[in-house]
């Protein structure tokens, strides 16, 4: 009697392997490591297995950005815009944006480093910057006002990285001083 082929189990196993590769890649990208061989080692699979599921780095980047997007808790610009008090609104926007940056610190830095060579990373970082722009919109500063561009620069993941990584500022201080700067800018 011939052995029966169970495609369901094989499909589930393949999906688990694919997911393990994506999760390993995200961990590696958090450390700035994007080689397929490092991802294979982290996932506990062979390089040919990684290449089977993701023939190019762009394919892997696409899967990783999709995975990260579904696991991150994005703040609501609409909820922040609804806060009536200007200082409270600014503080909420800064705190929420900086918490997001903290969660995304490694992968966003990797995205910025690769955006010139990877269309997927370029789009991802453009979308991330657009989200930061929506958080600035919640502060109720018109996009045509030069203060909007300055506020977006203050809330940028790159500014956040300088404060946290390069200058060693803790999260609470980064929120406090950025809130002070933005409040005085917006109340002006």
PyMOL commands that set and color helices and strands:
alter all, ss='L'
color gray80, all
select helices_A, chain A and resi 7-30+36-43+47-53+57-71+77-81+86-114+119-137+146-154+157-166+171-187
alter helices_A, ss='H'
color red, helices_A
deselect
rebuild
show_as cartoon
